């Protein structure tokens, strides 16, 4: 059985013992009822896993002793999805959770011409990424950027990056497998809002070297398209 897994942003490796924050301490002591001497895993979200033993199960400041450290290797290429913020926040949260489980390394919330909601609670959304990372027993937390305007992102100079856009307009589109099968560069996929990207946005993306790609033969919801894209990016 896997050991309980927790996230803490900053771990002091210079000392063998480490005090966890109150929220994590309460979960360990009050919810899981863990006792002194029991083991757990900690991660800092940047590839390190710390096998630890509870030294003092204080519900407000649980002290653990770090026994050993495992350093996990990050994927050589970043898998990035820039996706429109959705009017239904719960659907966007679902996308964040599943994209994290699948292995996406960065998520950029987009504000497009047809984006209906621009309010974005970054702290809440990041907490969803943390929960999904822990649930899926990973040690790399995806980077969640602040919302970015479509035009600002598209015209940005993105070095060493395969730039892709999935849209619903009738156009010649390529299969992802034909583009990425031999790619080692970072990969950025644009996913539009309800109602799709505007014609002007699509033209701007194509003029800035984005390649139009297909995600299948059916019309997908934004969050579903994001998950299909995440799955393809992380498995090619």
ROSE-4610 file (N, C-alpha, C; in Angstrom, 1 decimal, always signed):
// ROSE-4610
residu = [X/X/X/X/X/X/X/X/X/X/X/X/X/X/X/X/X/X/X/X/X/X/X/X/X/X/X/X/X/X/X/X/X/X/X/X/X/X/X/X/X/X/X/X/X/X/X/X/X/X/X/X/X/X/X/X/X/X/X/X/X/X/X/X/X/X/X/X/X/X/X/X/X/X/X/X/X/X/X/X/X/X/X/X/X/X/X/X/X/X/X/X/X/X/X/X/X/X/X/X/X/X/X/X/X/X/X/X/X/X/X/X/X/X/X/X/X/X/X/X/X/X/X/X/X/X/X/X/X/X/X/X/X/X/X/X/X/X/X/X/X/X/X/X/X/X/X/X/X/X/X/X/X/X/X/X/X/X/X/X/X/X/X/X/X/X/X/X/X/X/X/X/X/X/X/X/X/X/X/X/X/X/X/X/X/X/X/X/X/X/X/X/X/X/X/X/X/X/X/X/X/X/X/X/X/X/X/X/X/X/X/X/X/X/X/X/X/X/X/X/X/X/X/X/X/X/X/X/X/X/X/X/X/X/X/X/X/X/X/X/X/X/X/X/X/X/X/X/X/X/X/X/X/X/X/X/X/X/X/X/X/X/X/X/X/X/X/X/X/X/X/X/X/X/X/X/X/X/X/X/X/X/X/X/X/X/X/X/X/X/X/X/X/X/X/X/X/X/X/X/X/X/X/X/X/X/X/X/X/X/X/X/X/X/X/X/X/X/X/X/X/X/X/X/X/X/X/X/X/X/X/X/X/X/X/X/X/X/X/X/X/X/X/X/X/X/X/X/X/X/X/X/X/X/X/X/X/X/X/X/X/X/X/X/X/X/X/X/X/X/X/X/X/X/X/X/X/X/X/X/X/X/X/X/X/X/X/X/X/X/X/X/X/X/X/X/X/X/X/X/X/X/X/X/X/X/X/X/X/X/X/X/X/X/X/X/X/X/X/X/X/X/X/X/X/X/X/X/X/X/X/X/X/X/X/X/X/X/X/X/X/X/X/X/X/X/X/X/X/X/X/X/X/X/X/X/X/X/X/X/X/X/X/X/X/X/X/X/X/X/X/X/X/X/X/X/X/X/X/X/X/X/X/X/X/X/X/X/X/X/X/X/X/X/X/X/X/X/X/X/X/X/X/X/X/X/X/X/X/X/X/X/X/X/X/X/X/X/X/X/X/X/X/X/X/X/X/X/X/X/X/X/X/X/X/X/X/X/X/X/X/X/X/X/X/X/X/X/X/X/X/X/X/X/X/X/X/X/X/X/X/X/X/X/X/X/X/X/X/X/X/X/X/X/X/X/X/X/X/X/X/X/X/X/X/X/X/X/X/X/X/X/X/X/X/X/X/X/X/X/X/X/X/X/X/X/X/X/X/X/X/X/X/X/X/X/X/X/X/X/X/X/X/X/X/X/X/X/X/X/X/X/X/X/X/X/X/X/X/X/X/X/X/X/X/X/X/X/X/X/X/X/X/X/X/X/X/X/X/X/X/X/X/X/X/X/X/X/X/X/X/X/X/X/X/X/X/X/X/X/X/X/X/X/X/X/X/X/X/X/X/X/X/X/X/X/X/X/X/X/X/X/X/X/X/X/X/X]
num = [1/1/1/2/2/2/3/3/3/4/4/4/5/5/5/6/6/6/7/7/7/8/8/8/9/9/9/10/10/10/11/11/11/12/12/12/13/13/13/14/14/14/15/15/15/16/16/16/17/17/17/18/18/18/19/19/19/20/20/20/21/21/21/22/22/22/23/23/23/24/24/24/25/25/25/26/26/26/27/27/27/28/28/28/29/29/29/30/30/30/31/31/31/32/32/32/33/33/33/34/34/34/35/35/35/36/36/36/37/37/37/38/38/38/39/39/39/40/40/40/41/41/41/42/42/42/43/43/43/44/44/44/45/45/45/46/46/46/47/47/47/48/48/48/49/49/49/50/50/50/51/51/51/52/52/52/53/53/53/54/54/54/55/55/55/56/56/56/57/57/57/58/58/58/59/59/59/60/60/60/61/61/61/62/62/62/63/63/63/64/64/64/65/65/65/66/66/66/67/67/67/68/68/68/69/69/69/70/70/70/71/71/71/72/72/72/73/73/73/74/74/74/75/75/75/76/76/76/77/77/77/78/78/78/79/79/79/80/80/80/81/81/81/82/82/82/83/83/83/84/84/84/85/85/85/86/86/86/87/87/87/88/88/88/89/89/89/90/90/90/91/91/91/92/92/92/93/93/93/94/94/94/95/95/95/96/96/96/97/97/97/98/98/98/99/99/99/100/100/100/101/101/101/102/102/102/103/103/103/104/104/104/105/105/105/106/106/106/107/107/107/108/108/108/109/109/109/110/110/110/111/111/111/112/112/112/113/113/113/114/114/114/115/115/115/116/116/116/117/117/117/118/118/118/119/119/119/120/120/120/121/121/121/122/122/122/123/123/123/124/124/124/125/125/125/126/126/126/127/127/127/128/128/128/129/129/129/130/130/130/131/131/131/132/132/132/133/133/133/134/134/134/135/135/135/136/136/136/137/137/137/138/138/138/139/139/139/140/140/140/141/141/141/142/142/142/143/143/143/144/144/144/145/145/145/146/146/146/147/147/147/148/148/148/149/149/149/150/150/150/151/151/151/152/152/152/153/153/153/154/154/154/155/155/155/156/156/156/157/157/157/158/158/158/159/159/159/160/160/160/161/161/161/162/162/162/163/163/163/164/164/164/165/165/165/166/166/166/167/167/167/168/168/168/169/169/169/170/170/170/171/171/171/172/172/172/173/173/173/174/174/174/175/175/175/176/176/176/177/177/177/178/178/178/179/179/179/180/180/180/181/181/181/182/182/182/183/183/183/184/184/184/185/185/185/186/186/186/187/187/187/188/188/188/189/189/189/190/190/190/191/191/191/192/192/192/193/193/193/194/194/194/195/195/195/196/196/196/197/197/197/198/198/198/199/199/199/200/200/200/201/201/201/202/202/202/203/203/203/204/204/204/205/205/205/206/206/206/207/207/207/208/208/208/209/209/209/210/210/210/211/211/211/212/212/212/213/213/213/214/214/214/215/215/215/216/216/216/217/217/217/218/218/218/219/219/219/220/220/220/221/221/221/222/222/222/223/223/223/224/224/224/225/225/225/226/226/226/227/227/227/228/228/228/229/229/229/230/230/230/231/231/231/232/232/232/233/233/233/234/234/234/235/235/235/236/236/236]
x = [+0.8/+0.0/+0.9/+0.5/+1.3/+1.3/+2.4/+2.4/+1.6/+1.0/+0.3/+1.3/+0.8/+1.6/+1.2/+2.1/+1.8/+2.7/+2.2/+3.0/+3.3/+4.6/+5.0/+6.0/+5.7/+6.4/+7.9/+8.3/+9.7/+10.0/+11.0/+11.5/+12.9/+13.2/+14.6/+15.3/+16.2/+16.9/+18.2/+18.5/+19.7/+19.5/+18.3/+18.0/+17.2/+17.5/+16.9/+15.4/+15.0/+13.7/+13.0/+11.7/+11.0/+9.6/+9.2/+7.8/+6.9/+5.8/+4.8/+3.9/+3.2/+2.3/+1.0/+0.2/-0.9/-1.9/-2.2/-3.2/-2.8/-1.5/-1.0/-1.0/-0.5/-0.5/-1.8/-2.9/-4.2/-4.7/-4.4/-4.8/-4.1/-2.8/-2.1/-2.6/-2.8/-3.0/-4.5/-5.4/-6.8/-7.6/-7.3/-8.0/-7.5/-6.2/-5.7/-5.3/-5.2/-4.9/-3.6/-2.6/-1.3/-0.5/+0.3/+1.0/+2.5/+3.2/+4.6/+5.2/+6.2/+6.8/+6.3/+5.1/+4.6/+5.2/+5.3/+6.0/+5.0/+5.5/+4.8/+5.8/+5.3/+6.1/+5.7/+6.7/+6.5/+7.1/+6.5/+7.2/+7.1/+8.1/+8.1/+7.6/+7.1/+6.6/+7.6/+8.8/+9.9/+10.8/+10.1/+10.8/+11.4/+11.3/+11.9/+10.8/+11.1/+10.2/+11.0/+10.5/+11.2/+10.4/+11.1/+10.5/+10.8/+9.7/+9.8/+9.1/+9.5/+8.8/+8.3/+7.1/+6.5/+7.3/+7.8/+8.5/+7.7/+6.8/+5.9/+4.6/+3.5/+2.2/+1.4/+2.0/+1.2/+0.3/-1.0/-2.0/-1.8/-1.1/-0.9/+0.5/+1.5/+2.8/+3.5/+3.1/+3.6/+5.0/+5.9/+7.3/+7.6/+8.3/+8.7/+10.2/+10.8/+12.2/+12.4/+13.2/+13.5/+14.5/+14.1/+15.0/+15.8/+15.2/+15.9/+15.2/+15.9/+15.3/+15.5/+14.4/+14.4/+14.2/+15.1/+15.0/+14.5/+13.3/+12.7/+13.0/+13.1/+13.5/+12.3/+12.4/+11.4/+11.4/+10.3/+10.2/+11.1/+11.8/+12.8/+12.0/+10.8/+10.0/+8.8/+8.6/+7.4/+6.2/+5.1/+3.8/+2.9/+2.6/+1.9/+0.6/-0.5/-1.8/-2.2/-2.5/-3.1/-4.6/-5.5/-6.9/-7.7/-8.8/-9.7/-10.3/-10.4/-11.2/-12.6/-13.3/-14.7/-15.7/-16.8/-17.9/-18.3/-18.3/-18.6/-17.3/-17.0/-15.7/-15.5/-16.5/-16.3/-15.8/-16.2/-15.6/-14.2/-13.8/-12.4/-11.6/-12.1/-11.4/-11.3/-12.3/-12.2/-11.0/-10.9/-9.8/-8.5/-8.3/-7.1/-6.7/-7.6/-7.4/-6.9/-7.7/-7.3/-6.0/-5.8/-4.6/-3.4/-3.5/-2.4/-2.1/-3.2/-3.0/-2.4/-2.7/-2.2/-0.7/-0.2/+1.2/+1.5/+0.6/+0.8/+1.8/+2.7/+3.7/+3.4/+2.6/+2.2/+0.9/+0.1/-1.2/-1.3/-1.8/-1.9/-3.4/-4.1/-5.5/-5.5/-6.3/-6.4/-7.6/-7.5/-8.6/-8.7/-9.8/-10.0/-11.1/-11.3/-12.4/-13.8/-14.0/-15.3/-15.3/-14.2/-14.2/-15.2/-16.1/-17.2/-16.9/-15.9/-15.6/-14.1/-13.7/-12.3/-11.8/-12.8/-12.3/-11.7/-10.5/-9.7/-9.1/-9.5/-9.0/-7.8/-6.6/-5.4/-5.1/-5.3/-4.9/-5.8/-7.1/-8.0/-7.6/-7.3/-7.0/-5.7/-4.7/-3.4/-3.6/-4.5/-4.7/-5.3/-6.1/-6.6/-5.5/-4.5/-3.3/-2.6/-2.4/-1.7/-2.4/-3.7/-4.5/-4.3/-4.4/-4.3/-2.9/-1.9/-0.5/-0.3/-0.9/-0.7/-1.5/-2.8/-3.6/-3.0/-2.3/-1.7/-0.2/+0.2/+1.5/+2.6/+2.5/+3.6/+4.4/+5.5/+6.4/+6.7/+6.1/+6.3/+4.9/+4.8/+3.6/+3.6/+2.5/+2.4/+2.5/+3.1/+3.1/+1.7/+1.1/-0.2/+0.1/+0.0/+0.3/-0.9/-0.8/-1.9/-2.5/-3.8/-4.5/-3.7/-3.7/-2.9/-3.9/-3.8/-4.6/-4.1/-5.0/-4.7/-3.6/-3.8/-2.9/-1.5/-1.4/-0.1/+0.6/-0.1/+0.6/+1.1/+0.2/+0.5/+1.7/+1.8/+2.9/+4.2/+4.1/+5.3/+6.3/+7.6/+8.7/+8.9/+8.4/+8.5/+9.6/+10.8/+11.9/+11.8/+12.3/+12.3/+11.0/+9.9/+8.6/+7.8/+7.2/+6.3/+4.9/+4.4/+3.2/+2.0/+1.0/-0.2/-1.5/-2.5/-3.8/-4.9/-5.8/-7.0/-8.2/-8.8/-10.0/-11.0/-12.2/-13.3/-13.6/-12.9/-13.1/-12.7/-13.5/-13.1/-11.8/-10.8/-9.5/-8.6/-7.5/-6.6/-5.9/-6.0/-5.4/-4.5/-3.5/-2.7/-3.0/-2.6/-2.7/-1.6/-1.8/-0.8/+0.3/+0.0/+1.0/+2.0/+1.6/+2.5/+3.4/+3.1/+3.9/+4.8/+4.4/+5.1/+5.9/+5.7/+6.3/+7.8/+8.5/+9.9/+10.4/+9.4/+9.7/+10.3/+11.3/+11.9/+11.7/+11.2/+11.0/+9.8/+9.7/+8.6/+7.4/+6.2/+5.0/+3.9/+3.3/+2.3/+1.0/-0.1/-1.4/-2.4/-3.0/-4.0/-5.4/-6.2/-7.6/-8.5/-9.6/-10.4/-11.6/-12.4/-13.5/-14.8/-15.9/-17.2/-17.4/-17.7/-17.9/-16.6/-15.5/-14.3/-13.5/-12.3/-11.6/-12.3/-12.1/-12.6/-11.7/-12.3/-11.5/-10.2/-10.3/-9.1/-8.1/-8.5/-7.5/-6.8/-7.6/-7.0/-6.0/-6.4/-5.5/-4.2/-4.3/-3.2/-2.2/-2.8/-2.0/-1.3/-2.0/-1.4/-0.2/-0.4/+0.6/+1.8/+1.7/+2.8/+3.2/+3.1/+3.7/+3.1/+1.8/+1.1/+0.5/+0.6/+0.1/-1.3/-2.3/-3.6/-3.7/-4.3/-4.3/-5.7/-6.0/-7.3/-7.2/-8.3/-8.4/-9.4/-9.8/-10.8/-11.9/-12.8/-13.9/-15.1/-15.2/-16.4/-16.1/-17.1/-16.9/-16.9/-15.9/-15.6/-15.9/-16.4/-16.4/-14.9/-14.8/-13.5/-12.7/-13.3/-12.5/-12.2/-13.1/-12.9/-11.7/-11.8/-10.7/-9.3/-9.4/-8.1/-7.6/-8.5/-8.1/-7.6/-8.3/-7.8/-6.4/-6.2/-4.9/-3.8/-4.2/-3.2/-2.8/-3.8/-3.5/-2.6/-2.9/-2.0/-0.6/-0.5/+0.8/+1.7/+1.1/+1.9/+2.1/+1.6/+1.8/+2.4/+2.9/+3.6/+5.0]
y = [-1.2/+0.0/+1.2/+2.2/+3.4/+4.2/+4.9/+5.8/+7.0/+7.6/+8.9/+9.9/+10.8/+11.7/+13.1/+14.0/+15.4/+16.4/+17.6/+18.6/+19.7/+20.1/+21.3/+22.1/+23.4/+24.1/+24.2/+24.5/+24.6/+23.6/+22.8/+21.8/+22.1/+22.2/+22.5/+21.2/+21.0/+19.7/+19.8/+21.0/+21.2/+20.6/+20.4/+19.8/+18.5/+17.5/+16.2/+16.3/+17.2/+17.3/+18.6/+18.4/+19.5/+19.6/+20.9/+21.1/+21.5/+20.7/+20.9/+22.0/+22.7/+23.7/+23.2/+24.1/+23.7/+22.9/+23.3/+22.6/+21.1/+20.9/+19.5/+18.8/+19.4/+18.8/+18.3/+19.1/+18.7/+17.5/+17.5/+16.4/+15.1/+15.2/+14.0/+13.5/+14.4/+14.0/+13.8/+14.7/+14.6/+13.8/+13.9/+13.2/+11.7/+11.6/+10.2/+9.6/+10.4/+9.8/+9.1/+9.7/+9.0/+9.3/+8.3/+8.3/+8.5/+8.9/+9.0/+7.6/+7.7/+6.5/+6.0/+6.5/+6.2/+7.0/+6.4/+7.0/+7.6/+8.6/+9.3/+9.8/+10.2/+10.9/+12.3/+13.2/+14.6/+14.9/+15.9/+16.4/+17.9/+18.5/+20.0/+20.4/+19.5/+19.8/+20.1/+20.0/+20.2/+19.0/+17.8/+16.6/+15.8/+16.3/+15.6/+15.0/+13.7/+13.0/+12.7/+13.0/+12.8/+11.7/+10.6/+9.6/+10.1/+10.2/+10.8/+10.0/+10.2/+9.5/+10.6/+10.4/+11.4/+11.3/+12.4/+12.5/+13.1/+14.0/+14.6/+14.9/+14.2/+14.3/+15.4/+16.6/+17.8/+18.2/+18.4/+18.7/+20.1/+20.9/+22.3/+22.4/+21.6/+21.7/+20.3/+19.5/+18.1/+18.1/+17.4/+17.4/+16.0/+16.1/+14.8/+14.8/+13.6/+13.4/+12.8/+13.5/+13.1/+11.9/+10.8/+9.6/+9.5/+9.8/+9.7/+10.5/+10.8/+11.6/+10.9/+11.0/+10.5/+11.7/+11.8/+12.9/+12.3/+12.8/+12.2/+13.2/+12.6/+13.3/+13.9/+15.2/+15.8/+15.5/+15.5/+15.3/+16.3/+15.8/+16.7/+17.8/+17.6/+18.6/+19.0/+20.3/+20.8/+20.6/+20.1/+19.9/+21.0/+22.0/+23.2/+23.3/+23.6/+23.9/+25.3/+26.1/+27.4/+27.3/+27.4/+27.1/+28.3/+28.6/+29.7/+29.4/+30.4/+30.3/+30.1/+29.2/+28.8/+29.6/+29.8/+30.4/+29.6/+28.3/+27.3/+26.9/+27.5/+27.3/+25.9/+25.1/+23.7/+22.9/+23.2/+22.5/+22.8/+24.1/+24.4/+23.7/+23.6/+22.9/+21.5/+20.9/+19.5/+19.3/+20.2/+20.1/+20.2/+21.1/+21.3/+20.0/+19.4/+18.1/+17.0/+16.8/+15.7/+16.0/+17.2/+17.5/+17.3/+17.6/+17.3/+15.8/+15.1/+13.6/+13.0/+13.6/+13.0/+13.4/+14.5/+14.9/+16.2/+17.0/+18.3/+19.1/+19.8/+20.5/+22.0/+22.6/+24.0/+24.3/+25.1/+25.5/+27.0/+27.5/+29.0/+29.3/+29.9/+30.4/+31.5/+31.3/+32.3/+33.2/+34.4/+35.3/+35.6/+35.1/+35.2/+36.1/+36.4/+37.3/+36.8/+35.5/+34.9/+34.3/+34.6/+34.2/+34.9/+34.2/+34.9/+35.2/+34.6/+34.9/+35.2/+36.3/+36.6/+36.5/+36.4/+36.3/+34.9/+35.0/+33.7/+33.7/+32.7/+32.6/+31.7/+32.3/+31.5/+30.6/+31.1/+30.3/+29.0/+29.2/+28.0/+27.0/+27.6/+26.7/+26.0/+26.6/+26.0/+24.9/+25.1/+24.1/+22.8/+23.0/+21.8/+21.1/+21.8/+21.1/+20.3/+20.9/+20.2/+18.9/+19.0/+17.8/+16.7/+17.1/+16.2/+15.6/+16.4/+15.9/+14.8/+15.1/+14.1/+12.9/+13.0/+11.9/+10.9/+11.5/+10.7/+10.3/+10.6/+10.2/+10.8/+12.1/+12.7/+13.7/+14.1/+15.0/+16.3/+16.4/+17.7/+18.4/+19.6/+20.4/+21.2/+21.1/+21.9/+23.4/+24.2/+25.6/+26.1/+26.9/+27.6/+29.1/+29.6/+31.0/+31.9/+33.2/+34.1/+34.1/+34.5/+34.6/+35.6/+35.2/+35.9/+36.2/+37.4/+37.7/+36.8/+36.4/+35.6/+36.2/+37.5/+38.2/+38.2/+38.5/+38.6/+37.3/+36.2/+34.9/+34.6/+34.8/+34.3/+35.0/+36.3/+37.1/+37.0/+36.4/+36.3/+35.4/+35.7/+34.9/+33.7/+32.5/+31.3/+30.4/+30.4/+29.7/+28.2/+27.4/+25.9/+25.4/+25.8/+25.4/+25.0/+23.9/+23.5/+24.1/+25.0/+25.8/+25.2/+24.9/+24.2/+24.9/+24.8/+25.4/+24.4/+24.2/+23.3/+24.2/+24.3/+25.1/+24.4/+24.9/+24.2/+24.7/+25.7/+26.1/+25.1/+25.1/+24.2/+24.6/+23.8/+24.2/+22.9/+23.0/+21.9/+21.8/+20.6/+20.4/+19.2/+19.2/+18.0/+17.1/+15.9/+14.9/+15.2/+15.2/+15.4/+14.4/+13.2/+12.1/+12.4/+13.0/+13.3/+14.4/+15.3/+16.4/+16.1/+15.3/+15.2/+13.9/+13.0/+11.6/+11.7/+12.6/+12.7/+14.1/+14.7/+16.0/+15.9/+16.7/+16.7/+18.1/+19.1/+20.5/+20.6/+21.7/+22.0/+22.1/+21.8/+21.8/+22.6/+23.6/+24.5/+24.3/+23.9/+23.8/+24.8/+25.5/+26.5/+25.8/+26.0/+25.5/+26.7/+26.8/+28.0/+27.9/+29.0/+29.0/+28.4/+28.4/+28.1/+29.0/+28.4/+29.2/+29.3/+28.7/+28.6/+30.0/+29.9/+31.1/+31.9/+33.2/+34.1/+33.9/+34.2/+34.1/+34.9/+36.1/+37.0/+36.3/+35.6/+35.0/+33.8/+33.1/+31.9/+32.5/+33.5/+34.1/+34.6/+35.2/+35.7/+34.6/+33.5/+32.3/+31.7/+31.6/+31.0/+31.9/+33.2/+34.1/+34.2/+33.6/+33.5/+32.1/+31.3/+30.0/+28.9/+29.1/+28.0/+27.1/+25.8/+24.8/+24.3/+24.4/+23.9/+22.4/+21.8/+20.4/+19.9/+18.6/+18.1/+17.2/+17.3/+16.4/+15.3/+15.1/+14.0/+14.5/+13.7/+14.0/+14.6/+14.7/+15.3/+16.6/+17.4/+18.8/+18.6/+19.1/+18.8/+20.1/+19.9/+21.0/+21.4/+22.7/+23.2/+22.3/+21.9/+21.1/+19.7/+19.2/+17.9/+18.0/+19.0/+19.2/+19.4/+20.0/+20.2/+18.8/+18.0/+16.6/+15.8/+15.8/+15.1/+15.5/+16.9/+17.4/+17.0/+17.1/+16.7/+15.2/+14.4/+12.9/+12.7/+13.3/+13.2/+13.7/+14.9/+15.5/+14.7/+14.1/+13.4/+12.0/+11.5/+10.1/+10.0/+11.1/+11.0/+11.3]
z = [+0.0/+0.0/+0.0/-0.9/-1.0/+0.3/+0.7/+1.8/+1.5/+2.6/+2.4/+1.8/+0.9/+0.1/+0.4/+0.7/+1.0/+0.3/+0.1/-0.6/+0.4/+0.3/+1.1/+0.2/+0.0/-1.0/-0.7/+0.6/+0.9/+2.0/+1.7/+2.6/+3.0/+4.2/+4.7/+4.8/+3.8/+3.8/+4.7/+5.2/+6.0/+7.4/+7.8/+9.1/+8.9/+9.7/+9.6/+9.9/+10.8/+11.2/+10.6/+10.2/+9.5/+10.1/+10.3/+10.8/+9.7/+9.6/+8.5/+8.9/+7.9/+8.2/+8.9/+9.4/+10.2/+9.4/+8.2/+7.4/+7.1/+6.7/+6.5/+7.8/+8.9/+10.2/+10.6/+10.5/+10.9/+10.1/+8.8/+7.9/+8.4/+8.7/+9.1/+10.5/+11.4/+12.8/+13.0/+12.6/+12.9/+11.9/+10.6/+9.6/+9.5/+9.2/+9.1/+10.4/+11.5/+12.8/+12.8/+12.1/+12.1/+13.4/+13.8/+15.1/+14.9/+16.0/+15.9/+15.5/+14.6/+14.1/+12.8/+12.4/+11.1/+10.0/+8.8/+7.6/+6.6/+5.9/+4.9/+3.9/+2.7/+1.7/+1.6/+1.4/+1.1/-0.3/-1.0/-2.2/-2.2/-2.8/-2.9/-4.3/-5.1/-6.4/-7.5/-7.2/-8.2/-8.3/-8.2/-8.5/-7.4/-6.1/-5.0/-4.1/-3.7/-2.8/-1.6/-0.4/+0.9/+1.7/+1.9/+2.8/+4.2/+5.0/+6.3/+7.4/+8.6/+9.7/+10.7/+11.2/+12.1/+13.5/+13.9/+15.2/+16.3/+15.9/+16.9/+16.2/+16.5/+15.8/+16.4/+16.5/+17.0/+15.9/+16.2/+15.2/+14.5/+15.1/+14.6/+13.9/+14.4/+13.9/+14.0/+13.1/+13.0/+12.6/+13.4/+13.1/+12.5/+11.3/+10.7/+10.5/+10.5/+10.3/+8.9/+8.1/+6.7/+6.7/+6.2/+6.1/+4.9/+3.7/+2.5/+1.4/+0.3/-0.7/-2.1/-2.9/-4.2/-5.2/-6.1/-7.1/-8.4/-8.9/-10.1/-11.3/-12.4/-13.6/-14.3/-14.7/-15.4/-16.9/-17.5/-19.0/-19.7/-20.7/-21.5/-22.1/-22.6/-23.3/-22.5/-22.4/-21.7/-22.5/-21.9/-22.6/-22.0/-22.9/-22.4/-23.1/-22.3/-22.9/-22.5/-23.5/-23.2/-23.6/-22.6/-22.8/-22.3/-23.0/-22.6/-21.2/-20.4/-19.1/-19.5/-18.7/-19.1/-18.2/-18.7/-17.9/-16.7/-16.9/-15.8/-15.2/-14.0/-13.3/-13.0/-12.7/-12.3/-13.4/-14.6/-15.8/-16.0/-15.8/-15.9/-14.8/-13.6/-12.5/-12.8/-13.5/-13.9/-14.9/-15.8/-16.8/-16.1/-15.1/-14.4/-13.7/-13.0/-12.3/-13.2/-14.3/-15.2/-16.0/-16.4/-17.1/-16.3/-15.0/-14.0/-13.9/-13.7/-13.6/-14.9/-16.0/-17.3/-17.4/-16.9/-16.9/-17.7/-17.9/-18.5/-17.6/-18.1/-17.3/-17.1/-17.9/-17.7/-18.3/-17.6/-18.1/-18.1/-19.2/-19.4/-19.6/-18.6/-18.9/-19.9/-20.9/-22.0/-21.9/-22.3/-22.5/-24.0/-24.6/-26.0/-26.3/-27.6/-28.0/-27.5/-27.5/-27.1/-25.6/-24.9/-23.5/-22.7/-22.0/-21.3/-19.9/-19.3/-17.9/-17.9/-17.2/-17.1/-15.6/-14.7/-13.2/-13.0/-12.4/-12.2/-10.8/-10.0/-8.7/-8.7/-8.8/-9.0/-7.9/-6.6/-5.4/-5.4/-5.7/-5.7/-6.8/-8.0/-9.1/-8.9/-8.3/-8.0/-6.9/-6.0/-5.0/-5.6/-6.7/-7.4/-8.1/-8.6/-9.2/-8.2/-7.0/-5.9/-5.5/-5.3/-5.0/-6.0/-7.3/-8.4/-8.5/-8.3/-8.3/-7.2/-6.0/-4.9/-5.1/-5.6/-5.9/-6.9/-7.9/-8.9/-8.6/-7.4/-6.9/-7.8/-8.1/-8.9/-8.0/-8.5/-7.7/-8.5/-9.7/-10.4/-10.5/-9.9/-9.9/-11.2/-12.0/-13.2/-12.9/-13.7/-13.6/-14.0/-13.2/-13.6/-13.7/-14.9/-15.1/-14.8/-14.6/-14.6/-16.0/-16.0/-17.3/-18.3/-19.6/-20.6/-21.8/-22.4/-23.5/-24.7/-25.6/-26.7/-27.6/-27.9/-28.8/-28.2/-26.9/-26.2/-26.3/-26.1/-26.1/-27.5/-28.5/-29.8/-30.5/-30.2/-30.8/-30.0/-28.9/-28.0/-28.8/-28.6/-29.3/-28.4/-28.9/-28.2/-28.8/-28.2/-28.8/-28.5/-29.4/-29.2/-28.8/-29.5/-29.2/-30.4/-30.4/-31.5/-31.1/-32.0/-31.7/-32.5/-31.7/-32.3/-31.9/-32.8/-32.5/-32.9/-32.0/-32.4/-32.5/-33.7/-33.9/-34.7/-34.8/-35.4/-36.9/-37.4/-38.7/-39.7/-40.8/-41.9/-42.5/-42.4/-42.8/-42.9/-43.6/-43.7/-42.3/-41.7/-40.4/-40.4/-39.6/-39.5/-38.3/-38.4/-37.3/-36.4/-35.1/-34.1/-34.2/-34.5/-34.6/-35.7/-36.7/-37.9/-37.5/-36.5/-36.2/-35.0/-34.0/-32.8/-32.7/-33.6/-33.4/-33.2/-33.9/-33.8/-33.1/-32.4/-31.8/-30.4/-30.2/-28.8/-28.2/-29.0/-28.5/-27.6/-26.8/-26.1/-27.0/-26.5/-27.3/-26.6/-27.4/-26.9/-27.7/-27.1/-27.8/-27.3/-28.3/-28.0/-28.1/-27.1/-27.0/-26.8/-27.6/-27.6/-26.7/-26.6/-25.7/-26.3/-25.5/-26.1/-27.3/-28.4/-29.6/-30.5/-30.0/-30.8/-30.8/-31.3/-31.6/-32.7/-32.7/-33.8/-35.0/-36.2/-37.4/-37.3/-36.7/-36.6/-35.7/-34.6/-33.8/-34.5/-35.3/-36.0/-37.0/-37.7/-38.7/-38.0/-36.9/-36.2/-35.8/-35.3/-34.9/-36.1/-37.2/-38.4/-38.9/-38.8/-39.2/-38.3/-37.1/-36.2/-36.0/-37.1/-37.2/-36.3/-35.9/-35.3/-36.3/-36.1/-37.0/-36.6/-37.5/-37.1/-37.1/-36.0/-35.8/-35.5/-35.8/-35.5/-34.2/-33.4/-32.2/-32.4/-33.6/-33.9/-34.8/-35.1/-36.0/-35.4/-34.1/-33.5/-32.9/-32.7/-32.1/-30.5/-29.9/-28.5/-27.6/-26.4/-25.5/-25.2/-24.7/-24.5/-23.5/-22.4/-21.4/-22.0/-22.8/-23.4/-24.4/-25.2/-26.1/-25.4/-24.3/-23.5/-23.0/-22.6/-22.1/-23.3/-24.4/-25.6/-26.0/-26.0/-26.3/-25.3/-24.0/-23.0/-23.2/-23.4/-23.6/-24.8/-25.9/-27.1/-26.9/-26.3/-26.1/-25.2/-24.1/-23.1/-23.5/-24.6/-25.0/-26.4/-26.9/-28.2/-28.1]
